[in-house]
Amino acid sequence: MRMLTYVKAIREALEFHELIKVKCIDFKEKEQKKKIAEEIEKLTDCELVGMIGHILTFFRQHPDPEKRKIVLPDIKA
């Protein structure tokens, strides 16, 4: 139940901000944080873009181009 509350809050934050930081207070081990990050990625359709200390940074581009706040550069292969 507690995880569902966090997932809902993360989804809402990503919808509005696109780039968010999540602080891992209860999880100190790197492997624990990786597992939590993977679960958040799956449940919220976002990407982990950084992990420094106890802070996880996630990104999900807004589906509406007019509401996007972060502009990604075009990458040509």
Secondary structure, DSSP 8 states (H G I E B T S, - for coil): -HHHHHHHHHHHHHHHHSEEEEE-SS--SHHHHHHHHHHHHHHHT-EEEEEETTEEEEE---SSGGG----------
